[in-house]
Amino acid sequence: MKSLLTPITMAHTVGRLSSLLACVALTSVMPAIAAPSSTVPAETPKQHDARMEWFREAKFGMFIHWGVYSVPAGEWNGNTDHAEWIMETAHIPVSRYEQFAKEFNPVKFDAKAWVKTAKDAGMKYIVITSKHHDGFGLWPSAMTDWCIKSTPFQRDPLRELADECKKAGIKFCLYHSIMDWHSSDWGTRRKWNDVATGTPDMDRYTAYMKGQLKELVTNYHPGILWFDGEWESPWTHERGVDLYAYLRAMDPKLIINNRVGKARAGMEGMDAGKERVGDYGTPEQQIPPRGFGPGVDWETCMTLNNHWGYNSHDKQWKSPETIVHNLCDIASKGGNYLLNVGPTSEGLIPQPSVERLAEVGAWMKVNGAAIYDCGPTPFGAEAGTFSTTEKDKEGKPKFVSAWNWRATTKPGKIYVEIFNWPANGKLELAGLQSKVKKAYLLAEHKKLKVEQGAAGVSIALPVEAPDKLASVVCLEIQGKLPQVVK
């Protein structure tokens, strides 16, 4: 347990004595090791829907990857393509990696400013890394010194963020890594873990992780626990079921992603051929071509540039246009969009991120009704799809159809988000049979001329698009659900 409890500021010459004392201290705070449980708290479909309601309404959230890995800022021995995985990708000895904590002093961190950036962007929830794969805790944990306590900062950023989120009406949520490269007990110990002692013990590690998660749930009351790092062999389906049951019993309202278990099919993020554990799927850096159908909750997570953690050399920022198009595409397929920022070791969200999110927020203030609490499109592939492989010279996704629009729905309404303004001045909705009472642009609320016949609906548009990112036409229809002949 030395790697978990020896203060990183302590000389290694006294490390062995410290580790013995630490083991005694850990025993006093670690929860008792209980046999794994397969009993998940009972929940009716109505109760499940009530628990998931805010998540389904929110649609848009901010991911934050932040920790001591922001100190090297992506660079090690001349290689500039590292980020939050730098301990692993650069094979940094743990004793050397621990020194980053001494340099982690984010005096410019302002929780209120971070929350304002998210809220002004139209985001409804924040998911921040309480612990990434390096094992470092972003809160003062009683379970270990490998946390914010061992930095010059001596504040609790999770407490400050949770408090500001509550004031702003933003859901506060946490990412927590199951895998832990720093721990002596994680089953697949790295060769460069030069401070680990003894033989790895996954039962002891699971008890330690549960102890930290109990601190997080009881002290910060997150809306979501977003797990990751479950793919290595020491973590099993049975451990995932047990952890899910443990956390849901602690907080019945808690939402937990599917990475708590073992069924995720790679970056596609959904369960494949195995029993699912968790409440929703997690596609990573991609948008599923057609969504996943009714009753399946999912969330695409993406970076704003090419890294999750801060990399000072990465200037490949997504444009506001790409972000809005991604958001519309995801919402049209019934999912959520979790967009990442990687703050600096000073505690600042990079200015290019702030600027792009501000532009997205200006769009959301006008057009957010087409995103929040919306259901998926009633149309088919005729609206066009994003290519998952092709990109233009700037790295933006290329469209593979000339239509280039998406649609979302609410009772009595269809929203059509137009990316490329039709050259013929008409929005053609082939096959739409629902009676259209009126149509208008959200940007202008000026009534548009509608022609409706057996082939569908045609809407006359202004000569120019009112919004450079995407212009939204709202159709108010007669009846509860839109009808489309495909």
N, C-alpha and C positions, 0 to 999 in steps of 0.2 A: 504493500500500500504506500510505499515511500513516494512514488511519483505523484500520488494524489495529495499527500499531506505535508511533505517537507517544504517549508517556505523557500521560495526560489532565491531569496536573498541570503540564505544560510550557506556557509562554506561546505563543500562536499566532504571535508575532513571530519565534520561532526554529523554527517548525514545519517550514518547508521543508528547512532543513539537517538537522533530526532525521529527517525522512522519508527523506532520501537515505541516511543512516547506517543507518536501520532496514531499508531494502531489502537492504543488504549483509548485515545480521545475519539477516534472514529466509531469504536464500538458503542460508545455512550450516545451517539446521535444517529447511528444507522438503524433503520427499521429492521425488525426481526425478519430473517429470511423465511418466507412462507412457501409452501408448495404451490406451484403454478396453478392458476384457476382458469377453467374454461367457461365460467359462468359470467356472462355479460348481463348487466342490468336489463330487466324486462322493459320493453318499450312498444307501445302500440304504434301503428302507422301515423295516427294523428299526433301522438307525442313526438315522433321522429320529425314530422313536418314542422311542428312548432319549434323544435330545437334548431332545425336548419333554416328557419324562415329568414333571419337577418342575413345569413350568408347568401341565400338565393336572391335577396333584394339588393345586396351591396354591389355585386358585379366587378368592382374595381378596388384593388388594394395595393399598398406599398410593402414590398419586401425590403428588409434592411440586413445586409451582411456586414457585421462590424465586430472587430476584435483586435487582438495584439498583432495579427497578420497584416494590419494596416500600417504598421511601423516600417517594415521593409518596402512597402508600397509596390510589391510585385517584382522586385529586383533582387537577385542573389548571384554573386560571382559572375556578373556580366550578362546573365540571362534576365530578360525583362518581361517574360510572359507568365510569371507566377501571380498568385493572388491568395485566396483563403486556403488553398491546398499547399502552400509553400513548404511547410514542414515535410510533407510527403513527396512533392515533386522535386524538391531540391535536396532531399535526404539530409535535412539539417538535424544534427544531434539534439536530442531534447534538452540537454543541459545548456546548449547554445540558444535554442529557441526560447527557453525560459527567460533569457535576458531581455527579450522584447517587452516583457511586462514592465521592466524598469523604465523603459522609454515611452510607455503608453500613458500619456498625460493629456487627455483631450480637453484642455481648458476652454476651448471655444465651443464645446458642446452646449447646445441650447435646445432642450426638449420642446419648448414652446415653438421655436422656429421650425424644427423638424415636423411637428404635427401640423403647423400652419401650411408648410409646403405640401404635405399630403392632402390636407383638406381643400386647399386652393386648387389642387389638381383634380378634385372631384373624387378622391379616394375615400372609401368608407371604413377601411380597416388597415392596421399596420401589423406586420409580422416581423419581429426582430430576433436575431440569433442570440438566445440565452447562452447556448454553448454550441460551437461548431466542432468539427472532427478533431481539432487540436486539444479539446477538453477544457479549454479556458472558459470560466464562467463570467458572464458580464454582470453579475450581481454578487454581493458579499455572502457567499455560501458558508453555512456552518459545517459543511461536509469536507471542505478542503481549503487550502491556501492558494491553490492554483485558480485564482479568480481575481476579481477587481480589487480585492483587499491587498494584493501584492503589487499594486501599481501606485505611482505617486498621486493618482487622481483622488482616491479615497472618497468617492461619491457613489451613489447607486443610480446608474443611468436608467435601469429598468423601472425603478420606483418613480423617477422623474417623468419618464415617458408615459407610464401607466396613468399617472395623475393628470398629465396634460391631455392625454387621449380622452379621459373621462370628462374633463371640462369642455372639450371640443365636440363631444358626441361621436368620437371615433372608437371603433372596437380595437382593444389592445390584445395582441396575440403573440405567441412565442414559437420560434423554431428551436428544436432541441435535437442534437445529434445522438443517435444510438451508439454509433461507432466512436471510439475514443483512443486516439493514438498516444495520448499521454499516460493513460492508466496502465498500471502493472497487471491489472486483472482482465483487460480486454483480450479476448482469445487469440487474435492474430497480432502478436506483438511485432513491431518493426525492429529491424536490425539496428537502426539508429536511435532507438530508445535506450540511451545509455544511463538512465536513472532508474529503470524498472528493476524490481527485485522479486524474488520468489517465482512461483509458478502461477500463470494466469488462472483465475477462478471466476467463471461467468456467473455463478450464483452470487458470489460476493459483489461482483461488478453490478449485477442487476439490482441488488439491495442498495448499493451506493446511488445508482441512477434514480431509483424510486425515491430515495431520501431527498435528492436534489429536486426532483419533480414535485414532491410534496411541498417543498419550500416555495417553488414557483407558483403552484396552483393556489395554495392557501394565502400567500402574501401578495400576489399580483392579479389573481383572478382572470387569467387569459380567456378570451373567447374561443381560441383555437390553440391546440398544441400540434405543431407542424413538424413531424418527425422526418428524419433522413439518416442515411448511413446504415440502413438495415440489410444491405445486400451481402455483407460478408457472412461466412458460414457460422461463426459463433452465435449469431442471432437466428432464432428459429421461429417457426409459425406458432409453436406453443408459447414461447416467451412473448410474442406479439399479442396473442389472445389474452394472456395473463396481464400484460401491461395495460391493454385497452380496458379490461374489466376493472383493474385497480384504479385507474384514473377516472373512469365514468362513475364508479362508486363514490369517489371523493367529490366529484362535481358532476351531477347528472346532466347539466346543461352544456358541458364541454363538448366541442367538436374536435375530432381527431382525424387526421388524414390517413390514407391507406398505406403510408410508408411505415406505420407502426408494425405491420405484418410483413409477409414475404411474397405476396402475390403480384407485386408490381412488375409489369413487363417492360423493363428498361425505361428509356426516355419517353416512350409513349404514355407512360404513367398510369395505365389502367391495369386491372387484374386479368391475368391470363392463365386459365386452366388450374387455378388453385382457389382454395377457400378465402374469401375476402375478409380482411380485418380493417376496420376504419370506416369513416363516413363519406369520403369522397376521393376521386382519382386526381392524379397530379402529373399531367403532361408537362414536360420540361423543354423549354426552348422551341416548342412547336405547337401548332394548332391542328387538332384532328380534322381531317377533310370533311366529315359530315356530323361531328358530334357523336353522342353516345345514346341518343334516344330518351324517351320519357322516363322520369324517375331516377336518372343517373346523375348525381352531382359530380362536378369536376371543376378544376381550376388550372389554367395554364400559367406557369411561372416563367418569366423571361428576364434577361438582363437588359439594361439600357445601353450598354456597350458590349464588350466581349468577355467581361469578367464579373463575378459576383462580388468578391471583395475588392477593395481599392487597389487599382493599378495606375500609377501616375503616368505611364506611357501609353495607355489605351485611350485613343481619341476617336474610336469608331462608334460614335453615338447614333442611336436611332433618331430619325427625324420626328417631329410632332405628327406629321402626316402618317408615317408608318405606325406610330403608337395608336393614333385614333383608328386607323384601318384595322389594326390588330384587335382593338377593343370592340369594334363593331362586329368583326368576324366572329370573335369568341362569343359575344352576347347573342348573336344570331343562331348559334349552335347550342345555346343553353348553358354556357360555362361562365367562369369568372376569370379575370385577368389580374395576376399578381406580378407587378412590375418592380424590379429591384433597383436600389441605389446602394453604392458602396462608399460610406463616409471615410474621410481621412483620419489619420491618427490624432489630428488636432480636434476632431469632432465636427467637421464640416461636411455637408453633402456637397459634392463637386458642383461648381456653378453651372456647367453645361447641363447637368441633370435638372437643376432648379429651373433653368430657363426653359427647357423643353416641357417640363411638367406644368409650368405656368401657362404655356400656349395650349396644352391639352386642357387645362382647367378652364381657360376662356371658352374653349369649344364646349365643354361640358355644361357651363352655366347656361348656354343657349339650348343645347341639344341633349342634356342629360336625361330628359324624359324618355328618350329612345333607348336608354341603356338600363337605368335603374329599374329593378322589379319587373323586367320584361321577360317574356317567354320567347322561345325560338321561332325562327322563320317558318311561315307556312309554305314557302316556295321550295323549289328543288335546285338542281345544279345549273338551271338556266341563268341564275344570278351570277355565276362565275365562281371560281374557287381560287384560293391562294396556292401557288406552287410550293411544295415543301422542299424542293431541291434547287430550283432556278433562282438566281439573284441578279440584280442589275450591277453596274459598275461601282455603285456606292454601297453595295451589300444589302439593298432593300429587296423584299420579296416581290417577285414579278407576278402579275396576273396572267391567267391562262384563258381568259374569256374577255370579249369586248364589252360585256354588260357592266361589270364592275360596280355592283351595288350589293347591299345586304339588307335584310329586313328583320325586325323584331316585333313582338306583339304584346298587347295588353287587352283586357276585355273591351271590346268595342273599338279597338284601334289597331292599325298597322303602321309601323314606322319604316320608311325606306331610306337608308343611308346611301347616298349617291357619291361615289368616289370620282368618277370621270363623267363630267357633264355631257349628256347626250347631244351630239351634233345636230340632230334633227329637231331638237327642242321638245321632245316628248319622252315621258317615262312610260314604257309599255310593260304592263303586268299581265302577261298572258295567262289565261286560265282562271283568273280571279273572278269568282261568281258571287261573292258577297256584295250586297247593295252598298255602294259608297255614298254616304250622305253628303260629305264634303271633304275637300283636300286642301292642305295649305303647307307652306314651309314654316318650320319652327323658328327660323331666323326672322321671318317677316309677318307671319300670321295673316298673310294676304291670300284670299281664297283663289284657288286654281281651278281652271276649267277641266271637267271630267267627262269623258265619253265612255260609255259602258255598253258592251254588247256580248254576243255569244262567245266571242274569242277572248274576252277579258276586259281589262280596263286600260285606257290611255289618258294620261294627264299632261296637259300643256304646261310647259315650264318657261320661266323667264329666259332671256337670251343668255345671261351670265349667271353662274353659280354664286349664291350669296356667301358661301364659306369656302375658303381655299382648301381646308382639310377634308371636309365632307359635308354635304348639304342634306338636310333631313326633311323629307316630305311626310306629313302625318295624314293618314286616311282614317276618317271616322266612318265606321261601317255599321250597318244594321244587323243586329244579331250578336250573339256572344262570341262566336268563333269564326274566323275567316275560313272561307271555303275556296280551295284551289283545285282545279281539274288538272292533273298531271299526266 
